Amino acid sequence: MNKTIEEQFAFARAVRDPSVKYGADTAETRQRLGVYQQLVLSNITQFVDSAFPVLKSFIREEQWQSILRHFVIHHRCDSPYFVDISKAFLEYLHDNHAITASLPAFARDLAHYEWLEIDIATRQNSYPVTVNLNTAHRFTLSPLAEVVSYNYAVHQISAEHAGTDLAANPHHYCVYRDEDDEVQFSVLTPASALLLGVLAEAEQPLTETLILHHLESLVEPAAISRLKPYIASTLHAFCEKKIVFMC
């Protein structure tokens, strides 16, 4: 590593961590470095605060600021884009069990849900080419939709309703972007979550017959008998919401 790169790394470490010594130990150096340190922390704090407002509301301000400082100092961010700060913070929470152990039990689920809303809102994908619904026979999940499951009813968690009861069964959701570019969510039954999950895993659009074939490999025959009459109507209902497309 040449001296220029070493100098850049040393400066970056000092900007992230005020305890790191950098340059001449003079009042002027400390003052100038302090400007950069404050700018970096303030900007990252602003993005994290706006990305996770509900999670933040459950954490004491002093603890929240301590978490953000630890994040800035210790987490390695691989993207130079501001929009990716929320994803980096989510990864930080996932990787630091000592941090999340002091947070509400639903913190990871809630953080992922709040991040996913941003991810869906900023995706650059476009809808698949629309087709004649009377002649199309294959189905595909919208690239602007994501199927997720959580242990907590994250859509109900707020300052007024903590929603801390651990569900006996996971809560299933589809978070998606509608025709007006608004992020929406749909609470799914286990059956509809399984159906959308098949489309999410598929490498190409599937016919209703192939969807049924995949479902048969996942659930008991008795369950298939109950699901089969509703597959077509469920798929068309998701098509109306632009969660699923026919092609």
N, C-alpha and C positions, 0 to 999 in steps of 0.2 A: 504494500500500500504506500503510495507516494505521500509526500508531506502535505500537499494541498488537500487530499482526501482525508488524511488524518486530522488536519485542522478543522475541516468541515464537520467531521464526526464529533470532535471535541466540543465545538461550538454548539452543535445540535444537542448533545448531552447536557450541556450547561443551560441551554434554553429550556429544556424539559424539566431539569432538576436543579433548583436553586442551591442545593447543598454541594453541587459539583463546582470546584474551583476552575476558573478559566481566565487566562491572561494575567496581566499585572493586577495585584491586589490593591487597587486604588479606588478612591471614592468615585472618580469619573467612570472607571471601567464597570464598577458595580451598578452605577446609575444607568449607564447605557444598556448593559446586559439585562437589567431589571425591566427596561421598557419592552424588550423582546419577550422576556419571560411572561410578563403580564398580558401582552398581546396574544401570545399562543394560548395561554390558559383561558383567557376571556373568550376567544373565538371558539375554541373547542367546547367550552362550557355552554356557550350560546346554542351551538348545534345539538349537543346532547340534551339540554333542557327542553328544546323545542321538539325533539324526537321522542322523548319519553316523559311527557307531562304527567301522566297518571301514575307511573312508577315513582316519579320524583315526589308526588304529593304524599306518599306513604313513608318517606324517609326524612329524618330530621335534617335541617339545612346544613348543620355542621358535619354530619356524617356524609351527606351527599357531596359536599365540597372536598372532603377527605378522599372519597372514592374517586372523584374526578382527578384530583391531584395524583393519586396512585396510578390511575389509568394513563395519564399523560407521561408519567415517569417510566412506567414499566411495560406498557403494551407496545408491541412493534406493529405499526401500521404500514401496510404494503401499498396503499393507494394514495396518490397525491390530491385526490378530489374531495372537496368538502362534503359532497353528498354521501360519501362512503364512511364518514365518521361514525354515523349511527350503527353501521354494520360492524365496524371495528369495536365499538363499545359493547355491542351484543356478544361478540366473540370473547371480549375481555371478561364479561360476566360469566360466560359459559366455562371459561378456562380457570377461573379463580374461585374455587369452592370456599376458601376462607372468607372471601368478600361476601358471596351470596349467602353464606351461613348466617350472617348477621341481618339479612334482609327478610322481608315477609316470604313465606313459603311459596307464594305464587309469583315471585319476582321474575324468575326466568321465563315462565309462560307469558306473563304480561309484557315483558320486554320484547320477546320475539313477536308477539302480536302487534305491538306498536311499531316495531321496525318493519314488519311485513307490510303494513299500510303504506309506509314510505316507499318501500321497494316496489310495490304494485303501482303506486302513483308515478314513479319516475322511470319505469321500464320503457325502453325505446321500441319494444315490439309493437306490431300492428295486428289488427284482426286478420284471420285467414280470409281469403277471397270468398265472398258470399255466393251461394249457389241456389238453384231452384229447389226448394224444400220438397217438391213433389217427385223429384227424380234422384235426389241425393240419397246415398245409402250408407255412408261412412261418417263416423263421429270422431271429433278431436277436441281436446280440452283447449280453451283459449290460452294463448301465451300470456295473457293479462289476468290469469287466475291461478290460485294456489290452494291446494287442499291440505289442511293441517288439523292436528288433534292435540288437545291440551288436557291436563288433569284438572284444570280449573275453568269455570265459565268466565273467560277473560272479557267477554263483551259486557258483562254485568259489573265488573270491578270498577269502583269509583270511590271518591272520598266518602260518599254516603253509604256505599255498599262494598264491604271488603271482599266478599265472596271467597272466604278462606276455607270453606268446607271442601275437603278432597272428594272428588266425584268417585262413585263406585265404578263408573265406566267413563272413558275419556269423552270430552266434549269435542265434537267435530265441526269444522267450519270450512267454508270456501270464501276466501277473500279475493275480490275481483274488481276490475275497472269496467264501468258501464259505458254506454254509448256517449254519455255526456262527459266522459273522462273523470267521473267521480268514483272514488273508492267505496265499495260496498262490501258487506259480508252477508253470508247466508248460513244459518245454523243448519247443520245436516243431521239426518238420522244415520245410525250406523250403516244401514243399507245403501243410502245415497252416497255416503262417504266412501264406501267400498266400490261403488259404481264409478265415481269420479276418480278414485285411486287407480282403477284399471286403466282409464284413459290417460292419467298422468304418467303412468309407467310405460305406456305404449310408445314405440318408436315411430309409429305411423298411424293414420286414422284407422279405426276399426268398424267393421259392420256390427250390427246388433247380434248376429250369430257368433262372431268372434268374441264380443264382449261377454256373452253368455258362457262361452267356452272358458274364458279366463275366470269368470265367477265360479264355475263348477270346480275349478282347481283350488278354490280358496275356502269354500263353505260346504256344509253338509247338503246332501241331496234334498232333504226336507226343507231346508232354507231356500234352496233354488226354486222349489215348487211354489213357495210363497212369493218369491221375488219376481219370477218370470212374467206374471201378468202386468206388472207395473214398470218394467224396464223401458218400454217404448214411450209411455206417457211421461216418465221421469226425465228421459233424455230430451224430449221435446220441451218440457218445462224449463230445463237448463238452457236450451237453445234460445228460448224467448228472453232469458236474462243475459244472453251473450256470455254465459259461462262455458257452454259447449257450442261447437259449430258443426254443421253438416257439410260434407264436401264429396 
